[in-house]
């Protein structure tokens, strides 16, 4: 079972992993995580830990969507 504490830990890990990536924004907001999933591979897919950071972003987004907390 995923908890909010796990999600917050993952968010901190994601921010640390992508700090040197080519991104518009490096904060772990839902908007930035979605943008990373959609376009983050451009210029970053060969960077160290890209696959890990991608999976973390997907996990966080899936958690929030499953909790029904995202406005569309």
PDB file with SEQRES, HELIX, SHEET and CRYST1 records, atoms N, CA, C and O in Angstrom:
SEQRES   1 A   72  UNK UNK UNK UNK UNK UNK UNK UNK UNK UNK UNK UNK UNK          
SEQRES   2 A   72  UNK UNK UNK UNK UNK UNK UNK UNK UNK UNK UNK UNK UNK          
SEQRES   3 A   72  UNK UNK UNK UNK UNK UNK UNK UNK UNK UNK UNK UNK UNK          
SEQRES   4 A   72  UNK UNK UNK UNK UNK UNK UNK UNK UNK UNK UNK UNK UNK          
SEQRES   5 A   72  UNK UNK UNK UNK UNK UNK UNK UNK UNK UNK UNK UNK UNK          
SEQRES   6 A   72  UNK UNK UNK UNK UNK UNK UNK                                  
HELIX    1 AA1 UNK A    4  UNK A   17  1                                  14    
HELIX    2 AA2 UNK A   30  UNK A   39  1                                  10    
HELIX    3 AA3 UNK A   50  UNK A   67  1                                  18    
CRYST1    1.000    1.000    1.000  90.00  90.00  90.00 P 1           1          
ATOM      1  N   UNK A   1       0.840  -1.185   0.000  1.00  0.00           N  
ATOM      2  CA  UNK A   1       0.000   0.000   0.000  1.00  0.00           C  
ATOM      3  C   UNK A   1       0.886   1.250   0.000  1.00  0.00           C  
ATOM      4  O   UNK A   1       1.778   1.394   0.836  1.00  0.00           O  
ATOM      5  N   UNK A   2       0.630   2.119  -0.923  1.00  0.00           N  
ATOM      6  CA  UNK A   2       1.388   3.352  -1.018  1.00  0.00           C  
ATOM      7  C   UNK A   2       0.770   4.390  -0.087  1.00  0.00           C  
ATOM      8  O   UNK A   2      -0.448   4.569  -0.043  1.00  0.00           O  
ATOM      9  N   UNK A   3       1.637   5.063   0.648  1.00  0.00           N  
ATOM     10  CA  UNK A   3       1.168   6.102   1.559  1.00  0.00           C  
ATOM     11  C   UNK A   3       1.663   7.458   1.085  1.00  0.00           C  
ATOM     12  O   UNK A   3       2.546   7.548   0.232  1.00  0.00           O  
ATOM     13  N   UNK A   4       1.092   8.496   1.641  1.00  0.00           N  
ATOM     14  CA  UNK A   4       1.518   9.849   1.294  1.00  0.00           C  
ATOM     15  C   UNK A   4       2.980  10.060   1.666  1.00  0.00           C  
ATOM     16  O   UNK A   4       3.689  10.817   1.004  1.00  0.00           O  
ATOM     17  N   UNK A   5       3.426   9.397   2.713  1.00  0.00           N  
ATOM     18  CA  UNK A   5       4.829   9.520   3.123  1.00  0.00           C  
ATOM     19  C   UNK A   5       5.757   8.926   2.063  1.00  0.00           C  
ATOM     20  O   UNK A   5       6.824   9.469   1.779  1.00  0.00           O  
ATOM     21  N   UNK A   6       5.338   7.822   1.496  1.00  0.00           N  
ATOM     22  CA  UNK A   6       6.120   7.195   0.423  1.00  0.00           C  
ATOM     23  C   UNK A   6       6.157   8.120  -0.794  1.00  0.00           C  
ATOM     24  O   UNK A   6       7.201   8.278  -1.427  1.00  0.00           O  
ATOM     25  N   UNK A   7       5.030   8.724  -1.114  1.00  0.00           N  
ATOM     26  CA  UNK A   7       4.962   9.625  -2.263  1.00  0.00           C  
ATOM     27  C   UNK A   7       5.855  10.843  -2.045  1.00  0.00           C  
ATOM     28  O   UNK A   7       6.554  11.273  -2.962  1.00  0.00           O  
ATOM     29  N   UNK A   8       5.835  11.391  -0.849  1.00  0.00           N  
ATOM     30  CA  UNK A   8       6.693  12.547  -0.566  1.00  0.00           C  
ATOM     31  C   UNK A   8       8.171  12.181  -0.647  1.00  0.00           C  
ATOM     32  O   UNK A   8       8.987  12.979  -1.107  1.00  0.00           O  
ATOM     33  N   UNK A   9       8.509  10.987  -0.205  1.00  0.00           N  
ATOM     34  CA  UNK A   9       9.892  10.510  -0.317  1.00  0.00           C  
ATOM     35  C   UNK A   9      10.277  10.348  -1.786  1.00  0.00           C  
ATOM     36  O   UNK A   9      11.368  10.746  -2.196  1.00  0.00           O  
ATOM     37  N   UNK A  10       9.388   9.768  -2.565  1.00  0.00           N  
ATOM     38  CA  UNK A  10       9.648   9.603  -4.001  1.00  0.00           C  
ATOM     39  C   UNK A  10       9.800  10.957  -4.685  1.00  0.00           C  
ATOM     40  O   UNK A  10      10.659  11.126  -5.551  1.00  0.00           O  
ATOM     41  N   UNK A  11       8.971  11.916  -4.299  1.00  0.00           N  
ATOM     42  CA  UNK A  11       9.053  13.258  -4.886  1.00  0.00           C  
ATOM     43  C   UNK A  11      10.425  13.872  -4.612  1.00  0.00           C  
ATOM     44  O   UNK A  11      11.032  14.457  -5.510  1.00  0.00           O  
ATOM     45  N   UNK A  12      10.913  13.743  -3.392  1.00  0.00           N  
ATOM     46  CA  UNK A  12      12.241  14.263  -3.042  1.00  0.00           C  
ATOM     47  C   UNK A  12      13.321  13.560  -3.849  1.00  0.00           C  
ATOM     48  O   UNK A  12      14.269  14.199  -4.308  1.00  0.00           O  
ATOM     49  N   UNK A  13      13.187  12.256  -4.025  1.00  0.00           N  
ATOM     50  CA  UNK A  13      14.159  11.503  -4.823  1.00  0.00           C  
ATOM     51  C   UNK A  13      14.131  11.969  -6.273  1.00  0.00           C  
ATOM     52  O   UNK A  13      15.178  12.129  -6.900  1.00  0.00           O  
ATOM     53  N   UNK A  14      12.932  12.187  -6.803  1.00  0.00           N  
ATOM     54  CA  UNK A  14      12.803  12.620  -8.189  1.00  0.00           C  
ATOM     55  C   UNK A  14      13.478  13.975  -8.393  1.00  0.00           C  
ATOM     56  O   UNK A  14      14.215  14.166  -9.360  1.00  0.00           O  
ATOM     57  N   UNK A  15      13.227  14.904  -7.487  1.00  0.00           N  
ATOM     58  CA  UNK A  15      13.842  16.234  -7.595  1.00  0.00           C  
ATOM     59  C   UNK A  15      15.366  16.121  -7.600  1.00  0.00           C  
ATOM     60  O   UNK A  15      16.040  16.802  -8.372  1.00  0.00           O  
ATOM     61  N   UNK A  16      15.894  15.277  -6.755  1.00  0.00           N  
ATOM     62  CA  UNK A  16      17.356  15.088  -6.691  1.00  0.00           C  
ATOM     63  C   UNK A  16      17.878  14.444  -7.980  1.00  0.00           C  
ATOM     64  O   UNK A  16      18.928  14.839  -8.487  1.00  0.00           O  
ATOM     65  N   UNK A  17      17.163  13.470  -8.502  1.00  0.00           N  
ATOM     66  CA  UNK A  17      17.609  12.776  -9.717  1.00  0.00           C  
ATOM     67  C   UNK A  17      17.630  13.683 -10.945  1.00  0.00           C  
ATOM     68  O   UNK A  17      18.515  13.551 -11.790  1.00  0.00           O  
ATOM     69  N   UNK A  18      16.682  14.590 -11.054  1.00  0.00           N  
ATOM     70  CA  UNK A  18      16.548  15.387 -12.277  1.00  0.00           C  
ATOM     71  C   UNK A  18      17.176  16.776 -12.174  1.00  0.00           C  
ATOM     72  O   UNK A  18      16.998  17.598 -13.073  1.00  0.00           O  
ATOM     73  N   UNK A  19      17.891  17.044 -11.118  1.00  0.00           N  
ATOM     74  CA  UNK A  19      18.397  18.411 -10.917  1.00  0.00           C  
ATOM     75  C   UNK A  19      19.311  18.889 -12.045  1.00  0.00           C  
ATOM     76  O   UNK A  19      19.430  20.095 -12.261  1.00  0.00           O  
ATOM     77  N   UNK A  20      19.959  17.973 -12.769  1.00  0.00           N  
ATOM     78  CA  UNK A  20      20.825  18.363 -13.877  1.00  0.00           C  
ATOM     79  C   UNK A  20      20.222  18.050 -15.247  1.00  0.00           C  
ATOM     80  O   UNK A  20      20.904  18.165 -16.265  1.00  0.00           O  
ATOM     81  N   UNK A  21      18.958  17.658 -15.275  1.00  0.00           N  
ATOM     82  CA  UNK A  21      18.280  17.348 -16.533  1.00  0.00           C  
ATOM     83  C   UNK A  21      17.868  18.630 -17.242  1.00  0.00           C  
ATOM     84  O   UNK A  21      17.760  19.694 -16.631  1.00  0.00           O  
ATOM     85  N   UNK A  22      17.642  18.503 -18.535  1.00  0.00           N  
ATOM     86  CA  UNK A  22      17.133  19.622 -19.325  1.00  0.00           C  
ATOM     87  C   UNK A  22      15.615  19.648 -19.179  1.00  0.00           C  
ATOM     88  O   UNK A  22      14.903  18.935 -19.887  1.00  0.00           O  
ATOM     89  N   UNK A  23      15.131  20.469 -18.264  1.00  0.00           N  
ATOM     90  CA  UNK A  23      13.704  20.596 -17.997  1.00  0.00           C  
ATOM     91  C   UNK A  23      13.355  22.064 -17.848  1.00  0.00           C  
ATOM     92  O   UNK A  23      14.200  22.875 -17.469  1.00  0.00           O  
ATOM     93  N   UNK A  24      12.105  22.404 -18.146  1.00  0.00           N  
ATOM     94  CA  UNK A  24      11.646  23.776 -17.919  1.00  0.00           C  
ATOM     95  C   UNK A  24      11.680  24.107 -16.441  1.00  0.00           C  
ATOM     96  O   UNK A  24      12.066  25.207 -16.047  1.00  0.00           O  
ATOM     97  N   UNK A  25      11.276  23.148 -15.631  1.00  0.00           N  
ATOM     98  CA  UNK A  25      11.164  23.355 -14.189  1.00  0.00           C  
ATOM     99  C   UNK A  25      11.576  22.060 -13.493  1.00  0.00           C  
ATOM    100  O   UNK A  25      11.257  20.970 -13.968  1.00  0.00           O  
ATOM    101  N   UNK A  26      12.274  22.175 -12.386  1.00  0.00           N  
ATOM    102  CA  UNK A  26      12.761  20.999 -11.668  1.00  0.00           C  
ATOM    103  C   UNK A  26      11.992  20.702 -10.391  1.00  0.00           C  
ATOM    104  O   UNK A  26      12.362  19.794  -9.647  1.00  0.00           O  
ATOM    105  N   UNK A  27      10.934  21.447 -10.125  1.00  0.00           N  
ATOM    106  CA  UNK A  27      10.137  21.170  -8.931  1.00  0.00           C  
ATOM    107  C   UNK A  27       9.245  19.956  -9.192  1.00  0.00           C  
ATOM    108  O   UNK A  27       8.957  19.625 -10.342  1.00  0.00           O  
ATOM    109  N   UNK A  28       8.819  19.308  -8.138  1.00  0.00           N  
ATOM    110  CA  UNK A  28       8.050  18.077  -8.270  1.00  0.00           C  
ATOM    111  C   UNK A  28       6.550  18.283  -8.253  1.00  0.00           C  
ATOM    112  O   UNK A  28       5.826  17.512  -7.624  1.00  0.00           O  
ATOM    113  N   UNK A  29       6.072  19.318  -8.938  1.00  0.00           N  
ATOM    114  CA  UNK A  29       4.622  19.518  -8.998  1.00  0.00           C  
ATOM    115  C   UNK A  29       4.008  18.512  -9.970  1.00  0.00           C  
ATOM    116  O   UNK A  29       4.703  17.952 -10.818  1.00  0.00           O  
ATOM    117  N   UNK A  30       2.721  18.293  -9.841  1.00  0.00           N  
ATOM    118  CA  UNK A  30       2.037  17.371 -10.744  1.00  0.00           C  
ATOM    119  C   UNK A  30       2.203  17.822 -12.191  1.00  0.00           C  
ATOM    120  O   UNK A  30       2.439  17.000 -13.076  1.00  0.00           O  
ATOM    121  N   UNK A  31       2.081  19.108 -12.430  1.00  0.00           N  
ATOM    122  CA  UNK A  31       2.262  19.636 -13.791  1.00  0.00           C  
ATOM    123  C   UNK A  31       3.650  19.284 -14.324  1.00  0.00           C  
ATOM    124  O   UNK A  31       3.776  18.823 -15.459  1.00  0.00           O  
ATOM    125  N   UNK A  32       4.680  19.494 -13.526  1.00  0.00           N  
ATOM    126  CA  UNK A  32       6.048  19.212 -13.976  1.00  0.00           C  
ATOM    127  C   UNK A  32       6.286  17.720 -14.158  1.00  0.00           C  
ATOM    128  O   UNK A  32       6.990  17.310 -15.081  1.00  0.00           O  
ATOM    129  N   UNK A  33       5.703  16.907 -13.282  1.00  0.00           N  
ATOM    130  CA  UNK A  33       5.851  15.457 -13.428  1.00  0.00           C  
ATOM    131  C   UNK A  33       5.173  14.978 -14.711  1.00  0.00           C  
ATOM    132  O   UNK A  33       5.716  14.135 -15.425  1.00  0.00           O  
ATOM    133  N   UNK A  34       4.002  15.509 -14.998  1.00  0.00           N  
ATOM    134  CA  UNK A  34       3.317  15.137 -16.249  1.00  0.00           C  
ATOM    135  C   UNK A  34       4.115  15.588 -17.469  1.00  0.00           C  
ATOM    136  O   UNK A  34       4.244  14.846 -18.443  1.00  0.00           O  
ATOM    137  N   UNK A  35       4.638  16.784 -17.411  1.00  0.00           N  
ATOM    138  CA  UNK A  35       5.459  17.289 -18.506  1.00  0.00           C  
ATOM    139  C   UNK A  35       6.692  16.413 -18.702  1.00  0.00           C  
ATOM    140  O   UNK A  35       7.086  16.127 -19.832  1.00  0.00           O  
ATOM    141  N   UNK A  36       7.289  15.995 -17.609  1.00  0.00           N  
ATOM    142  CA  UNK A  36       8.460  15.120 -17.683  1.00  0.00           C  
ATOM    143  C   UNK A  36       8.096  13.796 -18.355  1.00  0.00           C  
ATOM    144  O   UNK A  36       8.850  13.305 -19.195  1.00  0.00           O  
ATOM    145  N   UNK A  37       6.976  13.225 -18.005  1.00  0.00           N  
ATOM    146  CA  UNK A  37       6.546  11.961 -18.604  1.00  0.00           C  
ATOM    147  C   UNK A  37       6.303  12.140 -20.103  1.00  0.00           C  
ATOM    148  O   UNK A  37       6.669  11.277 -20.902  1.00  0.00           O  
ATOM    149  N   UNK A  38       5.691  13.249 -20.478  1.00  0.00           N  
ATOM    150  CA  UNK A  38       5.348  13.492 -21.878  1.00  0.00           C  
ATOM    151  C   UNK A  38       6.550  13.875 -22.737  1.00  0.00           C  
ATOM    152  O   UNK A  38       6.672  13.410 -23.870  1.00  0.00           O  
ATOM    153  N   UNK A  39       7.439  14.719 -22.211  1.00  0.00           N  
ATOM    154  CA  UNK A  39       8.519  15.248 -23.049  1.00  0.00           C  
ATOM    155  C   UNK A  39       9.912  15.113 -22.432  1.00  0.00           C  
ATOM    156  O   UNK A  39      10.895  15.554 -23.028  1.00  0.00           O  
ATOM    157  N   UNK A  40      10.004  14.517 -21.265  1.00  0.00           N  
ATOM    158  CA  UNK A  40      11.282  14.439 -20.560  1.00  0.00           C  
ATOM    159  C   UNK A  40      12.353  13.618 -21.243  1.00  0.00           C  
ATOM    160  O   UNK A  40      13.543  13.806 -20.987  1.00  0.00           O  
ATOM    161  N   UNK A  41      11.936  12.697 -22.122  1.00  0.00           N  
ATOM    162  CA  UNK A  41      12.919  11.866 -22.807  1.00  0.00           C  
ATOM    163  C   UNK A  41      13.768  12.677 -23.796  1.00  0.00           C  
ATOM    164  O   UNK A  41      14.901  12.310 -24.108  1.00  0.00           O  
ATOM    165  N   UNK A  42      13.200  13.774 -24.274  1.00  0.00           N  
ATOM    166  CA  UNK A  42      13.946  14.625 -25.210  1.00  0.00           C  
ATOM    167  C   UNK A  42      15.137  15.231 -24.481  1.00  0.00           C  
ATOM    168  O   UNK A  42      14.974  16.053 -23.580  1.00  0.00           O  
ATOM    169  N   UNK A  43      16.301  14.828 -24.869  1.00  0.00           N  
ATOM    170  CA  UNK A  43      17.521  15.372 -24.284  1.00  0.00           C  
ATOM    171  C   UNK A  43      17.902  14.784 -22.936  1.00  0.00           C  
ATOM    172  O   UNK A  43      18.923  15.164 -22.363  1.00  0.00           O  
ATOM    173  N   UNK A  44      17.094  13.859 -22.419  1.00  0.00           N  
ATOM    174  CA  UNK A  44      17.396  13.305 -21.097  1.00  0.00           C  
ATOM    175  C   UNK A  44      17.433  11.780 -21.051  1.00  0.00           C  
ATOM    176  O   UNK A  44      17.925  11.214 -20.075  1.00  0.00           O  
ATOM    177  N   UNK A  45      16.936  11.115 -22.056  1.00  0.00           N  
ATOM    178  CA  UNK A  45      16.775   9.664 -21.966  1.00  0.00           C  
ATOM    179  C   UNK A  45      18.089   8.911 -21.810  1.00  0.00           C  
ATOM    180  O   UNK A  45      18.082   7.768 -21.354  1.00  0.00           O  
ATOM    181  N   UNK A  46      19.204   9.509 -22.172  1.00  0.00           N  
ATOM    182  CA  UNK A  46      20.489   8.840 -22.012  1.00  0.00           C  
ATOM    183  C   UNK A  46      21.210   9.273 -20.738  1.00  0.00           C  
ATOM    184  O   UNK A  46      22.328   8.831 -20.478  1.00  0.00           O  
ATOM    185  N   UNK A  47      20.590  10.117 -19.960  1.00  0.00           N  
ATOM    186  CA  UNK A  47      21.190  10.556 -18.702  1.00  0.00           C  
ATOM    187  C   UNK A  47      21.079   9.447 -17.655  1.00  0.00           C  
ATOM    188  O   UNK A  47      20.194   8.593 -17.697  1.00  0.00           O  
ATOM    189  N   UNK A  48      22.010   9.506 -16.729  1.00  0.00           N  
ATOM    190  CA  UNK A  48      22.025   8.532 -15.653  1.00  0.00           C  
ATOM    191  C   UNK A  48      20.700   8.589 -14.885  1.00  0.00           C  
ATOM    192  O   UNK A  48      20.209   9.670 -14.560  1.00  0.00           O  
ATOM    193  N   UNK A  49      20.137   7.434 -14.602  1.00  0.00           N  
ATOM    194  CA  UNK A  49      18.915   7.275 -13.808  1.00  0.00           C  
ATOM    195  C   UNK A  49      17.652   7.814 -14.470  1.00  0.00           C  
ATOM    196  O   UNK A  49      16.661   8.068 -13.785  1.00  0.00           O  
ATOM    197  N   UNK A  50      17.671   7.994 -15.789  1.00  0.00           N  
ATOM    198  CA  UNK A  50      16.450   8.464 -16.451  1.00  0.00           C  
ATOM    199  C   UNK A  50      15.301   7.495 -16.219  1.00  0.00           C  
ATOM    200  O   UNK A  50      14.194   7.919 -15.885  1.00  0.00           O  
ATOM    201  N   UNK A  51      15.546   6.204 -16.391  1.00  0.00           N  
ATOM    202  CA  UNK A  51      14.478   5.215 -16.223  1.00  0.00           C  
ATOM    203  C   UNK A  51      13.907   5.248 -14.810  1.00  0.00           C  
ATOM    204  O   UNK A  51      12.697   5.113 -14.628  1.00  0.00           O  
ATOM    205  N   UNK A  52      14.759   5.426 -13.820  1.00  0.00           N  
ATOM    206  CA  UNK A  52      14.309   5.495 -12.428  1.00  0.00           C  
ATOM    207  C   UNK A  52      13.449   6.730 -12.220  1.00  0.00           C  
ATOM    208  O   UNK A  52      12.372   6.645 -11.630  1.00  0.00           O  
ATOM    209  N   UNK A  53      13.914   7.875 -12.698  1.00  0.00           N  
ATOM    210  CA  UNK A  53      13.155   9.115 -12.514  1.00  0.00           C  
ATOM    211  C   UNK A  53      11.826   9.061 -13.260  1.00  0.00           C  
ATOM    212  O   UNK A  53      10.831   9.610 -12.785  1.00  0.00           O  
ATOM    213  N   UNK A  54      11.794   8.414 -14.410  1.00  0.00           N  
ATOM    214  CA  UNK A  54      10.558   8.267 -15.182  1.00  0.00           C  
ATOM    215  C   UNK A  54       9.549   7.414 -14.408  1.00  0.00           C  
ATOM    216  O   UNK A  54       8.372   7.763 -14.318  1.00  0.00           O  
ATOM    217  N   UNK A  55      10.014   6.306 -13.857  1.00  0.00           N  
ATOM    218  CA  UNK A  55       9.130   5.425 -13.087  1.00  0.00           C  
ATOM    219  C   UNK A  55       8.619   6.110 -11.815  1.00  0.00           C  
ATOM    220  O   UNK A  55       7.463   5.930 -11.431  1.00  0.00           O  
ATOM    221  N   UNK A  56       9.469   6.880 -11.177  1.00  0.00           N  
ATOM    222  CA  UNK A  56       9.037   7.623  -9.990  1.00  0.00           C  
ATOM    223  C   UNK A  56       7.936   8.613 -10.364  1.00  0.00           C  
ATOM    224  O   UNK A  56       6.926   8.709  -9.668  1.00  0.00           O  
ATOM    225  N   UNK A  57       8.125   9.340 -11.450  1.00  0.00           N  
ATOM    226  CA  UNK A  57       7.111  10.307 -11.886  1.00  0.00           C  
ATOM    227  C   UNK A  57       5.789   9.601 -12.169  1.00  0.00           C  
ATOM    228  O   UNK A  57       4.731  10.088 -11.769  1.00  0.00           O  
ATOM    229  N   UNK A  58       5.837   8.467 -12.850  1.00  0.00           N  
ATOM    230  CA  UNK A  58       4.616   7.711 -13.135  1.00  0.00           C  
ATOM    231  C   UNK A  58       3.948   7.230 -11.852  1.00  0.00           C  
ATOM    232  O   UNK A  58       2.724   7.284 -11.736  1.00  0.00           O  
ATOM    233  N   UNK A  59       4.725   6.770 -10.905  1.00  0.00           N  
ATOM    234  CA  UNK A  59       4.179   6.285  -9.635  1.00  0.00           C  
ATOM    235  C   UNK A  59       3.439   7.394  -8.900  1.00  0.00           C  
ATOM    236  O   UNK A  59       2.334   7.189  -8.397  1.00  0.00           O  
ATOM    237  N   UNK A  60       4.055   8.570  -8.843  1.00  0.00           N  
ATOM    238  CA  UNK A  60       3.442   9.702  -8.147  1.00  0.00           C  
ATOM    239  C   UNK A  60       2.145  10.118  -8.828  1.00  0.00           C  
ATOM    240  O   UNK A  60       1.131  10.324  -8.161  1.00  0.00           O  
ATOM    241  N   UNK A  61       2.172  10.243 -10.146  1.00  0.00           N  
ATOM    242  CA  UNK A  61       0.977  10.643 -10.879  1.00  0.00           C  
ATOM    243  C   UNK A  61      -0.129   9.602 -10.711  1.00  0.00           C  
ATOM    244  O   UNK A  61      -1.287   9.958 -10.496  1.00  0.00           O  
ATOM    245  N   UNK A  62       0.216   8.341 -10.806  1.00  0.00           N  
ATOM    246  CA  UNK A  62      -0.784   7.287 -10.634  1.00  0.00           C  
ATOM    247  C   UNK A  62      -1.401   7.329  -9.242  1.00  0.00           C  
ATOM    248  O   UNK A  62      -2.603   7.111  -9.088  1.00  0.00           O  
ATOM    249  N   UNK A  63      -0.597   7.605  -8.241  1.00  0.00           N  
ATOM    250  CA  UNK A  63      -1.106   7.700  -6.874  1.00  0.00           C  
ATOM    251  C   UNK A  63      -2.145   8.820  -6.774  1.00  0.00           C  
ATOM    252  O   UNK A  63      -3.245   8.604  -6.264  1.00  0.00           O  
ATOM    253  N   UNK A  64      -1.802   9.999  -7.253  1.00  0.00           N  
ATOM    254  CA  UNK A  64      -2.731  11.128  -7.155  1.00  0.00           C  
ATOM    255  C   UNK A  64      -3.996  10.898  -7.970  1.00  0.00           C  
ATOM    256  O   UNK A  64      -5.090  11.261  -7.539  1.00  0.00           O  
ATOM    257  N   UNK A  65      -3.850  10.303  -9.136  1.00  0.00           N  
ATOM    258  CA  UNK A  65      -5.036  10.024  -9.941  1.00  0.00           C  
ATOM    259  C   UNK A  65      -5.926   8.992  -9.246  1.00  0.00           C  
ATOM    260  O   UNK A  65      -7.152   9.101  -9.289  1.00  0.00           O  
ATOM    261  N   UNK A  66      -5.327   8.009  -8.618  1.00  0.00           N  
ATOM    262  CA  UNK A  66      -6.120   6.984  -7.937  1.00  0.00           C  
ATOM    263  C   UNK A  66      -6.826   7.544  -6.692  1.00  0.00           C  
ATOM    264  O   UNK A  66      -7.858   7.022  -6.270  1.00  0.00           O  
ATOM    265  N   UNK A  67      -6.261   8.606  -6.114  1.00  0.00           N  
ATOM    266  CA  UNK A  67      -6.876   9.235  -4.946  1.00  0.00           C  
ATOM    267  C   UNK A  67      -7.948  10.236  -5.358  1.00  0.00           C  
ATOM    268  O   UNK A  67      -8.681  10.741  -4.507  1.00  0.00           O  
ATOM    269  N   UNK A  68      -8.048  10.527  -6.647  1.00  0.00           N  
ATOM    270  CA  UNK A  68      -9.065  11.454  -7.121  1.00  0.00           C  
ATOM    271  C   UNK A  68      -8.794  12.894  -6.722  1.00  0.00           C  
ATOM    272  O   UNK A  68      -9.729  13.686  -6.598  1.00  0.00           O  
ATOM    273  N   UNK A  69      -7.532  13.245  -6.520  1.00  0.00           N  
ATOM    274  CA  UNK A  69      -7.188  14.583  -6.051  1.00  0.00           C  
ATOM    275  C   UNK A  69      -6.811  15.539  -7.172  1.00  0.00           C  
ATOM    276  O   UNK A  69      -6.542  16.712  -6.914  1.00  0.00           O  
ATOM    277  N   UNK A  70      -6.787  15.067  -8.395  1.00  0.00           N  
ATOM    278  CA  UNK A  70      -6.379  15.936  -9.503  1.00  0.00           C  
ATOM    279  C   UNK A  70      -7.592  16.550 -10.186  1.00  0.00           C  
ATOM    280  O   UNK A  70      -8.530  15.842 -10.554  1.00  0.00           O  
ATOM    281  N   UNK A  71      -7.574  17.828 -10.351  1.00  0.00           N  
ATOM    282  CA  UNK A  71      -8.594  18.495 -11.151  1.00  0.00           C  
ATOM    283  C   UNK A  71      -8.160  18.483 -12.592  1.00  0.00           C  
ATOM    284  O   UNK A  71      -6.978  18.655 -12.888  1.00  0.00           O  
ATOM    285  N   UNK A  72      -9.071  18.288 -13.467  1.00  0.00           N  
ATOM    286  CA  UNK A  72      -8.694  18.240 -14.890  1.00  0.00           C  
ATOM    287  C   UNK A  72      -9.248  19.429 -15.613  1.00  0.00           C  
ATOM    288  O   UNK A  72      -9.040  19.571 -16.818  1.00  0.00           O  
TER     289      UNK A  72                                                      
END                                                                             
